[in-house]
Amino acid sequence: MRITQRAQRVEPFYVMELAKAAADMAAQAGPDQRPMIYLNIGEPDFTAPILVQEAANRAIRDGRSQYTQATGLPALRRAISGWYASRFGLDIDPQRIVVTAGASAALQLACLALVEAGDEVLMPDPSYPCNRQFVQAAEGRAVLLPSGPAERFQLSAAQVEQAWGPATRGVLLASPSNPTGTSIARQELEKIARFVRERGGVTLVDEIYLGLSFDDAYGHSALGLPDGLGDDVISINSFSKYFNMTGWRLGWLVLPPALVPVAERLAQNLFICASTIAQHAALACFDPESLKEYERRRAAFKARRDYFIPELNRLGLTVPVMPDGAFYAWADVSALCERWGLPPATADRPEGGSWALAFELMQRCQLATTPGRDFGQADPGRYLRFSTANSMDQLREAIARLESAL
């Protein structure tokens, strides 16, 4: 059977390969072996609050399961607009909001609407691997620009200006970022958006972790950039992370008005609409009681970060930039790889470095983590991602196991 070149260009999602290996190892463990601790998947251990669950049950009971508009329930678009107003002080017209089948569908719609074959989209290295796959699926090319601790693992305006070429269509950023949990400084983001607008390009910002910001200096939306720059931004968001609705597959786009009918037309053909039950349930996310619970959970995520990252640093698994959001620790594990005699990762041998270390940690500590191989090409064997989307008890046990193994 002939497989398309498009499909063959999509790389494996290695975090899932590690997850399968961890599950297999846990299944084969003896009765006296410690259970596996999973710090590899970026999924909150919290589930949807009770009001959201009850809203879903009511929608099912009342038979409210027919198709919605391709852009989503008008009431949900208004509720999202109200959240931007109350949380960020932004006046976002509900007509600019398109509800999607998760942030993945939002990214697909945006890329199909804006990226032509041969277009280049600038992205930081490291960055979330699926984002570049959406660009490639639209026949574009993701151009990864190495971004280290000095840039907070984010693109700088200077990098964008230097890398911009005839084929460049725009930039795809994430703030806060997966895998690093770091955000772009507001001034730097403004410089990037201004330069991109001057070049006639597009600025896409993945803001799915925006609700889980811990630092007022960074907890801002690109939609609020001055001089009309925010009106030009395409913002991607989701109910998965802050709103704890991962499996409900619900997200949204905020678009310039001219792009809304384009996204609607694409959504009509590709998705018809997002899950109707999930949309009715999501309305309850914005109930004052639910929002109070989300803020309590955000404080819990911050407490986990404040415990776990200093402990990693103490053990020599250095996190070079303190995350200001999300629930990740991007740790430099090169010293530990050398100490344990693991081969370095190279272009010819990507299974070295942090990839090899991830398997060692599963064997020695029954601890599942995510190596840097997924997230870019600039020295991925140096870094390991820990997810702190887990209970404090599990994080403490993980540190105890690491300390024992070291």
NUDOLUM-216669 format. One record per atom (N, C-alpha, C): residue in one letter; x, y, z. Coordinates in steps of 0.001 Angstrom, whole numbers, plus 500000, padded with zeros to 6 digits. Each point is the difference from the previous one (the first is absolute). Layout:
REM NUDOLUM-216669
AXYZ;...
***
This chain:
REM NUDOLUM-216669
M500846498812500000;M499154501188500000;M500887501246500000;R499684500935499129;R500823501215499916;R499594500987501099;I500984500421500763;I499782500975501074;I500458501369499504;T499243501038500288;T500345501333499509;T501289500506500646;Q500687500845499280;Q501183500663500548;Q499613500860501198;R498809500563499945;R499522500833501100;R499971499196501306;A499453498787499909;A499910499166501196;A501375499545500458;Q500886499733499054;Q501332499518500359;Q500853501093500631;R499678501254499733;R500755501098500607;R499660500196501474;V498873499472500439;V499599500148501401;V500822499049500859;E500747500567500924;E500886499202500845;E499202499314501111;P500536498927500553;P499328499369501144;P499921500976501173;F498992499836500821;F499864500788501223;F500651499172501106;Y501275500287500262;Y500797499107500847;Y499521499938501442;V499344501069500466;V499488499952501366;V499008498851500150;M499257499708498939;M499067498878500054;M500730498659499966;E501146499951499280;E500800498777499991;E500527499702501405;L500454501040500686;L500476499813501375;L498863499596500922;A498826500593499767;A498848499658500836;A499648498523499854;K500064499485498767;K499717498577499788;K501050499137500695;A501266500416499908;A501059499231500651;A499816499991501514;A499608501144500556;A499781500073501443;A498835499118500417;A498928500013499199;A498837499161500317;A500359498523499924;D500788499618498999;D500419498605499873;D500862499582501186;M500916500895500396;M500874499682501122;M499198499855501291;A499017500882500168;A499173499933501203;A499169498718500013;A499508499585498824;A499181498788499917;A500793498742500321;Q501305500037499709;Q500847498834500210;Q500645499984501387;A499736501034500795;A500637500093501311;A499487498907500937;G500894499557500852;G499622498990500987;G499217500612501142;P499425499173500854;P499165500498501104;P500776500825501020;D501325499799500066;D500800500738500979;D500613501269499426;Q499797500259498734;Q500611501173499373;Q499144501237500223;R500659501133500135;R499282501250500202;R499166500346498761;P498853500635500190;P499199500416498845;P500694501126499238;M499749500064498711;M500568501046499157;M499380501346500359;I500846501043500046;I499524501375500145;I500091500650498635;Y498887500582499545;Y499943500539498644;Y500115501527500039;L501210500477499673;L500220501442499862;L500329500314498539;N499351499263499102;N500338500129498581;N498911500660499169;I498748499898500398;I498904500504499178;I499493501329500543;G499776500960499105;G499520501312500399;G498493500036500136;E499492499298500984;E498558499970500226;E499712500237501473;P499172501006500311;P499705500261501415;P499419498770500695;D500388499804501259;D499411498916500764;D498601500373500489;F499652501281499904;F498636500426500298;F499098499705498792;T498755499666500262;T499033499827498915;T499006501167500042;A499055499996499083;A499035501091499922;A499253500145501328;P499816501233500485;P499278500213501260;P498563499487499919;I499383499893501156;I498691499374500101;I498952500738499189;L500047501329499953;L498988500736499244;L500102499709498506;V501214499778499515;V500197499673498590;V499447498603499719;Q500270499062500889;Q499465498647499829;Q498468500001500028;E499446500769500902;E498540500059500104;E499390500636498746;A500665501013499453;A499497500642498780;A499997499013498831;A501036499162499927;A500039498979498946;A498864498999500175;N499777499575501245;N498912499051500255;N498643500596499632;R499800501286500304;R498736500647499660;R499809500061498484;A501065500330499292;A499906500087498542;A499620498651499404;I500586498926500527;I499663498661499515;I498556499651500354;R499627500267501249;R498642499674500465;R498935500761499201;D500310501284499667;D499022500838499305;D500070499858498481;G500895499137499521;G500086499762498562;G500620501146499215;R500838500803500649;R500639501125499291;R501321499511499390;S499869499194498968;S501189499389499402;S500064500187498490;Q499132500833499439;Q500039500244498560;Q501196500874499639;Y500314500027498709;Y501077500867499528;Y499782501443500471;T501103500664500286;T499960501449500203;T500516500682498734;Q500019501320500017;Q500668500724498933;Q501465499574499950;A500611500093498842;A501406499613499871;A500897500861500869;T499568501210500298;T500793500906500839;T499745499788501485;G499032499147500351;G499731499709501400;G498725500629500507;L499576499573501179;L498816500578500642;L500205501496500229;P499074500852499583;P500154501436500266;P500193500294501483;A499296499265500868;A500148500239501440;A501415499693500474;L500628498965499429;L501362499657500404;L500989501041499486;R499793500492498806;R500875501057499460;R499901501248500874;R498789500314500465;R499839501162500889;R500676499749501348;A499902498755500499;A500615499678501289;A501525500111499927;I500582499537498904;I501454500113499815;I500398501468499931;S499223500797499280;S500258501438499927;S499964500625501398;G499019499586500805;G499906500527501362;G501193499622500855;W500548498799499769;W501195499574500747;W501187500888499660;Y500180500328498727;Y501083500914499624;Y499826501351500690;A498758500458500122;A499748501298500634;A500316499964501490;S499533498939500690;S500179499949501453;S501409499618500399;R500643499138499224;R501329499503500379;R501116500904499488;F499850500545498781;F501102500742499381;F499648501448499658;G498773500390500268;G499596501363499696;G499921500287498512;L499691498999499199;L499972500149498542;L498566499956499486;D499714500848499048;D498689500048499362;D500088499250498674;I499675498708500026;I500075499149498812;I498582499764499488;D499735500424498794;D498696499795499391;D499726498496499888;P498872499508500542;P499706498567499875;P499988499509498553;Q499719500897499049;Q499980499594498602;Q501388499627499484;R501068500400500716;R501364499643499611;R500406498627500524;I499161499396500835;I500330498735500657;I499356498846499229;V500813498994499669;V499522498801499318;V500299498801500898;V498967499318500442;V500158498819500859;V500394498811499123;T500983499230500453;T500579498935499180;T500068498678500762;A500254498931499278;A500144498671500601;A501398499860500592;G500251500740501069;G501316500019500633;G500909501025499361;A501114500299500673;A500989500925499431;A500624499418498742;S500019498676499891;S500551499376498794;S499205500416498767;A498679499960500098;A499173500438498875;A500184501485499742;A500177500772501064;A500229501437499832;A501267500257499198;L501065499283500338;L501255500157499271;L499874499542498551;Q499267498916499794;Q499819499520498633;Q499232501013499163;L498943500554500549;L499229500998499272;L500856501226499676;A500768500459500983;A500829501186499794;A501051499752498926;C500653498837500059;C501051499704499019;C499418499816498597;L498850499329499902;L499397499812498683;L499533501325499404;A499615500940500859;A499536501295499517;A501142500924499603;L501185499789500558;L501055501006499866;L501281499505499343;V500235498700499967;V501281499472499525;V499820499350498630;E500764500483499027;E500016499403498659;E501158499010499889;A499969499164498978;A501105499085499741;A501288500788499823;G501039499606500728;G501298500668499902;G500197501143500977;D498929500440500673;D500153501061500998;D500821499503501188;E500770500892500578;E500779499688501190;E499412500720501213;V499945499288501111;V499502500559501250;V501096499858501046;L500386501102500606;L501079500006500987;L499460499580501365;M500753499100500660;M499611499490501305;M501238499845500872;P499834500081501321;P501155499778500877;P500365498534500082;D501237499738500272;D500498498658500276;D500610500052501394;P499336499457501032;P498973498960499980;P498578500568499890;S499091499148499508;S498585500339499969;S499180498720499894;Y498704500140500187;Y499106498843499982;Y500009499371498608;P500278498699499891;P500218499399498678;P498786500027499088;C498807499855500548;C498816499949499139;C499769501320499277;N500432501113500592;N499789501286499338;N500695500050498649;R501208499474499933;R500680500041498706;R499398499001499018;Q499387498947500524;Q499352499040499110;Q498760500603499332;F499305500906500681;F498860500678499377;F500464500874498836;V501146500648500164;V500552500803498907;V500337499096498815;Q500645498866500280;Q500384499079498930;Q498781499381499321;A498941499742500761;A498793499426499417;A499344500963499018;A500247501311500183;A499487501008499068;A500982500259498862;E500988499115499863;E501022500084498942;E501003501130500230;G500028500526501228;G501012500990500345;G501219499342500607;R500926500823500442;R501230499480500613;R500268500754501296;A500089499242501081;A500340500596501289;A501505500230500063;V500404501224500266;V501410500350500133;V500274500211501482;L500761499070500589;L500283500054501433;L501252500816500260;L499872501015500851;L501117500869500344;L500446499684501423;P501261499561500200;P500465499656501339;P499814501151500974;S499322499706501106;S499700501009501016;S500372499421501354;G501034500550500610;G500512499440501239;G499548500754501225;P500639499720501144;P499615500660501249;P500067501523499932;A500951500549499236;A500117501460499904;A498756500630499404;E499303499264499147;E498750500488499389;E498775499429500704;R500187499390501176;R498900499335500718;R499391498892499141;F500800499419499110;F499550498945499074;F498866500493499093;Q500011501287499697;Q498991500612499147;Q500702500747498868;L499265500281498921;L500575500802498926;L500189501440500460;S501074500607499528;S500212501426500212;S499690500734498708;A499747501294500114;A499745500809498808;A501215500001499078;A501196500005500594;A501215499994499182;A500097498722499180;Q499662498863500603;Q500021498734499263;Q499004500018498840;V498815500518500257;V498967500036498960;V500449500868498832;E500555501153500312;E500467500910498943;E501111499358499180;Q500919499337500672;Q501131499387499304;Q499563498820499134;A499025499232500470;A499592498787499283;A498956500264498918;W499399501173500014;W498915500284499057;W500530500007498568;G499323499269499124;G500429499926498605;G498821500109499059;P500247499873498714;P498932500146498999;P498848499024500184;A500292498795500530;A498952498993500148;A499321500044501368;T500453500879500893;T499466500015501356;T498566500540500007;R499117499247500616;R498598500406500102;R499688500626501338;G500678499573501045;G499724500547501316;G500682499220501088;V499497500166501227;V500569499327501171;V498894499247500726;L500384498888500616;L499097499238500867;L500694499874501348;L499465500693500987;L500580500059501330;L499092499266500986;A500517499736501188;A499195499430501083;A500415500670501294;S499032500570500704;S500317500758501208;S498836499876500985;P500228499274501112;P501145499190500403;P500207498808499057;S501231499500500052;S500417498986499037;S499986498597500604;N499677499066499155;N500307498596500237;N501195499697499084;P501191499648500523;P500254499276501240;P500564500816501157;T500186501300499853;T500821500727500974;T499202500722501065;G498716500263499758;G499203500766500948;G500356501472500054;T500781500470499027;T500408501405499990;T499167500791499002;S499862501306500263;S499224500890499150;S500904501048499364;I499472500657498981;I500726501078499333;I499738501300500748;A501050500740500281;A499832501309500621;A499127500873499102;R499115500773500605;R499024500780499241;R500680500925498992;Q501086500650500419;Q500686500926499102;Q500574499262498788;E500553498808500227;E500576499223498902;E498898499518499053;L498885499569500560;L498879499558499181;L499472501148499139;E499939501187500576;E499555501170499233;E500948500292498844;K501300499894500243;K500980500232498925;K499813498984498871;I499791498740500371;I499817498958498986;I498742500276499180;A498882500258500695;A498738500223499293;A500074501222499096;R500696501031500446;R500122501215499182;R500824499719498736;F501103499276500178;F500835499680498837;F499235499130499013;V499286498993500513;V499246499092499125;V498935500773499234;R499324500932500670;R498981500785499304;R500612500855498907;E501161500576500274;E500675500815498984;E500362499184498773;R500267498709500189;R500358499117498890;R498780499350499358;G498815500346500470;G498791499409499441;G499791498556500394;G500610499581501097;G499889498622500448;G498923499815501046;V499950498805500588;V498991499658501004;V500696499562501285;T499402500384501123;T500488499599501316;T498968499095500645;L500360498728500169;L499140499031500680;L500605499734501372;V499165500047501033;V500487499775501365;V499144498926500660;D500633498908500347;D499375498907500748;D499956500431501469;E498787500253500506;E499837500494501369;E499222499008500868;I500160498709499720;I499174499032500717;I500355499901501485;Y501196500445500386;Y500381499990501418;Y499871501385500639;L499405500947499286;L499950501373500499;L499290500098501342;G498928499213500187;G499300500040501279;G500846499530501163;L501047499215499712;L500884499470501046;L501286500817500074;S499874501326499962;S501150500884500191;S500139500312501485;F501248500077500457;F500269500229501418;F500666501343500277;D500357500726498960;D500776501228500143;D499292501108499227;D499638501070500706;D499266501097499360;D500785500632498858;A501312499896500043;A500810500594498933;A499808499280498677;Y499561498742500061;Y499857499208498780;Y498567499541499725;G499114500096500975;G498655499474499855;G499082500915499207;H500366500263498762;H499216500900499142;H499751499314498667;S498919500396499347;S499685499434498688;S500563500882498899;A500452499349498943;A500473500744498827;A498885500822499379;L498752499662500310;L498870500760499472;L499952501417500562;G500732500258501073;G500012501321500610;G501160500879499576;L500750499605498968;L501122500824499555;L499498501338499477;P500797501073500177;P499526501352499652;P500039500282498502;D499477501179499643;D500037500498498615;D499305499068499022;G499000499296500465;G499273499101499119;G500717498710499675;L501180499772500581;L500738498766499723;L499223498775500484;G499333500158501154;G499223498883500524;G498847499605499103;D499490500978499234;D498895499689499080;D500468499149498828;D501304500049499712;D500548499220498884;D500397498587500411;V500164499771501309;V500485498706500495;V498932498931499833;I500440498789499647;I499134498815500035;I500353499248501277;S499061499960500932;S500235499345501284;S499311498646500020;I500730498978500447;I499474498638500134;I499873499696501490;N498841499513500415;N499826499669501412;N499200498710500135;S499839499548501246;S499438498677500227;S499345499912501362;F499017499105500123;F499412499686501298;F500763498878500708;S501078499497499403;S500670498819500537;S500816500272501254;K500742501080500047;K501013500167501045;K499443500746501210;Y499764501301499880;Y499478500761501135;Y498623499487500416;F499157499647499013;F498635499578500293;F499875498487500222;N501119499271499902;N500051498578500394;N499010499124499241;M499866500235498676;M499057499233499177;M500747499330498844;T501073499269500297;T500864499474498937;T499250499115499009;G499295499001500476;G499354499052499103;G498704500501499383;W499568501184500374;W498763500557499456;W500227500587498606;R501243500223499650;R500426500483498682;R499262501270499592;L500335501084500720;L499357501286499747;L501027501117500113;G500036500840498988;G500901501136500006;G499357501168499280;W500820501025499731;W499470501126499247;W501121500801499345;L499597500776499016;L500853500970499315;L499458501390500253;V500893500981500110;V499608501406499899;V500684500532498753;L499198500500499067;L500479500350498662;L499715501460499666;P500784500591499101;P499586501261499393;P498665499785499283;P499106500976500013;P498661499798499429;P499998499421498591;A500955500407499162;A500005499532498607;A500245498505499895;L500619499395501018;L500310498573499944;L498872499115500522;V499048500577500718;V498943499192500610;V499197499228498953;P499502500631498931;P499252499199499011;P500857498951499307;V501288500257499877;V500901499009499393;V500098498770500914;A500248500245501280;A500084498894500954;A498667499268500104;E498901500748499937;E498680499375500073;E499777499064498817;R500371500453498806;R499823499177498803;R500827498726500088;L501245500125500458;L500846498823500160;L499431499059501056;A499554500567501128;A499456499169501082;A498752499267499558;Q499151500659499219;Q498785499351499504;Q500336498733499218;N501049500069499213;N500363498874499152;N500814498932500724;L500861500422500928;L500913499051500635;L499452499410501293;F499225500776500765;F499594499557501337;F498492500095500250;I499282500747499188;I498594500366500219;I499889500890501235;C500383499452501156;C500013500818501219;C500749499233501079;A500337500695501068;A500570499330501175;A498889499251500734;S500390499100500894;S499031499211500755;S498954500893500664;T498743499736499699;T498912500796500570;T499915499812501514;I500122498768500462;I499946499735501443;I501127500742500711;A501214499941499437;A501135500687500618;A499767501506500043;Q499379500552498949;Q499746501442499987;Q499010500397501093;H498922499249500145;H499035500305501056;H500657499860501376;A500843498985500153;A500689499822501277;A500938501169500285;A500702500476498962;A500996501058500183;A499390501305500461;L498722500204499735;L499355501217500497;L500126500100501520;A499998498848500677;A500101499994501457;A501410500323500491;C500985499986499103;C501364500380500402;C500049501433500518;F499077500824499508;F500058501423500302;F499062500398501138;D499380499016500616;D499236500246501209;D500963500465501097;P499616500975500815;P500922500496501053;P500564498888500886;E499156498992500305;E500488498904500838;E501090499198499286;S499822499768498692;S501013499275499231;S501283500808499904;L499882501286499714;L501191500850499885;L500768500051501320;K499277500003501111;K500662499964501309;K500791498706500159;E499417498884499551;E500687498720500081;E501227499966499092;Y499887500579498794;Y501142500036499093;Y501156500803500592;E499676501077500683;E501060500796500615;E500653499249501158;R499205499217500736;R500586499166501058;R500968498989499392;R499606499417498866;R500858499028499332;R501251500664499423;R499839501207499487;R501181500720499495;R501016500216501126;A499506500343501187;A500891500160501149;A500694498686500340;A499281498885499842;A500605498685500259;A501106499709498995;F499777500324498724;F501042499808498992;F501228500851500325;K499779501222500444;K501133500866500352;K500766499438501195;A499282499478500997;A500665499407501164;A500847498800499589;R499506499206499065;R500784498863499511;R501266500477499314;R499871501018499154;R501185500561499347;R501003500497501043;D499493500737500998;D500883500605500993;D500716498952500850;Y499426498816500115;Y500695498912500693;Y500948499261499069;F499509499589498841;F500698499015499177;F501253500570499337;I499937501199499493;I501140500518499229;I501213500275500891;P499851500615501178;P501168500107500880;P500594498648500380;E499155498986500148;E500504498665500320;E500802499417498833;L499523500175498772;L500786499553498845;L501344500713499960;N499978501302500214;N501253500770499997;N500955499490501074;R499464499690501182;R500827499487501094;R500673498687499615;L499305499184499200;L500537498696499607;L500909500094498773;G500181501195499462;G500868500160498841;G499307499832498664;L498678499833500016;L499208499961498764;L499488501420499766;T500881500834499497;T499793501443500035;T498922500457499029;V499072500786500510;V498988500657499178;V500484501430499776;P500538500316498806;P500691501276499811;P499099501225500025;V498706499832499715;V499064501125500056;V498770499548500783;M499693500736501058;M498830499652500811;M498734500179499169;P499175498957499867;P498748500151499254;P499097501036500660;D499342500802499183;D499057500987500523;D498562499572499773;G499804498786499439;G498654499504499748;G500034498533499634;A498815499455499680;A499838498597499615;A500409499081501151;F500432498770499674;F500377499045501054;F501137499117499521;Y501101500645499581;Y501154499267499497;Y501293500503500641;A500975499096500043;A501368500336500380;A500912499510498884;W500738500916499376;W500886499693498877;W501421499971500565;A500465498795500318;A501223499849500792;A501188499595499134;D501132500624500256;D501262499647499356;D500566498779500741;V500022498859499302;V500416498738500629;V501331499513499439;S500734500876499337;S501251499581499370;S500999499477501022;A500048500626501189;A500952499547501021;A499656498596500489;L498705499713500162;L499594498677500459;L500261498948498922;C499764500354498744;C500287499056498904;C501472499620499998;E500853500979500200;E501447499743500034;E500360499162501219;R499400500330501129;R500286499282501240;R499622498532499895;W498901499708499335;W499536498620499858;W500571499328498760;G500907500673499296;G500679499391498865;G499113499769498799;L499003500836499817;L499093499845498860;L500592500692498783;P499866499421498819;P500572500626498807;P499257501291499668;P500701500983499452;P499320501242499620;P499091499775498795;A498998500836499893;A499122499938498829;A500661500716498835;T499945499392498835;T500528500615498784;T498949499860498897;A500253500674498880;A499064499905498872;A499871498557499528;D501110499265500058;D499984498606499570;D499512499047501092;R500058500482501249;R499607499146501111;R499135500799500982;P498746500287499637;P499140500791500878;P499581499267501262;E500299498690500063;E499594499228501182;E500925500209501190;G501017500862499852;G500870500298501131;G499446501127500848;G500829500495500917;G499628501150500814;G498735499785500796;S499108500996499975;S498805499955500842;S499048498875499608;W500069499546498735;W499161498859499605;W500420498756500772;A501300499738500032;A500510498863500765;A499725500181501488;L500143501234500482;L499761500260501420;L498549499713500375;A499064500320499132;A498587499744500302;A499763498518500269;F500640499136499229;F499856498562500229;F500710499571501278;E501150500624500290;E500696499703501251;E499130500358501201;L499320501143499933;L499162500423501121;L498798499074500177;M499486499477498899;M498917499028500129;M500495498733500688;Q501229499567499647;Q500550498768500572;Q500410500193501457;R500726501101500270;R500575500181501335;R499015500576501006;C499121500892499524;C499142500759500915;C498520499742499799;Q499650499204498991;Q498589499858499625;Q499365501390499861;L500682500816499200;L499592501393499788;L499959500272498501;A498827500352499485;A499841500291498576;A500121501496499756;T500861500374499065;T500225501395499640;T499980500107498476;T500275501196499482;T499989500209498552;T501322500596499543;P500759499313499139;P501270500545499511;P499771501127498997;G501052500761499743;G499885501169499147;G499870499710498521;R500095498746499626;R500021499630498584;R498771500504499235;D498859500048500660;D498771500437499348;D500013501480499621;F500714500796500760;F499703501424500035;F500881500875499124;G500960499414499300;G500825500806499115;G501254499264499585;Q500882500757499378;Q501223499432499447;Q501260500613500598;A499852501043500789;A501159500687500573;A500365499354501338;D500881499026499954;D500491499334501198;D498884499361500826;P499103499234499380;P498882499427500760;P500442498987501038;G501164499382499807;G500463499016500961;G500434500589501321;R500014501325500087;R500445500671501223;R498875500130501035;Y498753500001499519;Y498884500365500874;Y499002498851500178;L499373500034501173;L498952499056500350;L498827500815500548;R498787499655499556;R498822500711500504;R499312499190501077;F499779500633501145;F499174499438501060;F498667500732499989;S498909499259500127;S498689500618500158;S499653500031501487;T499624501178500488;T499586500128501398;T498479500007500128;A499315499471498966;A498540499879500049;A499637498731500756;N500482499925501220;N499826498814500819;N499919500445501453;S499591499125500880;S499801500385501392;S501336500311500672;M499922500792501063;M501213500329500742;M500617498750500609;D499187499054500432;D500535498752500552;D500816499252498949;Q499497499950498770;Q500724499322498934;Q501295500737499666;L499968501317500018;L501210500777499709;L501052499780501088;R499571499957501239;R500952499755501099;R500612498607499879;E499190499022499659;E500511498642499835;E500978499938498826;A499702500730498927;A500901500034498847;A501358500570500390;I499994501061500774;I501267500596500452;I500750499024500897;A499296499312500877;A500655499021500882;A500653498896499181;R499309499514498973;R500576498948499166;R501212500517499229;L499897501211499465;L501140500573499287;L501210500137500925;E499753500507501201;E501098500204500948;E500645498680500353;S499205498965500178;S500531498678500321;S500850499463498853;A499515500174498763;A500739499502498848;A501287500768499780;L500039501253500404;L501184500821499810;L501040499773501092;
***
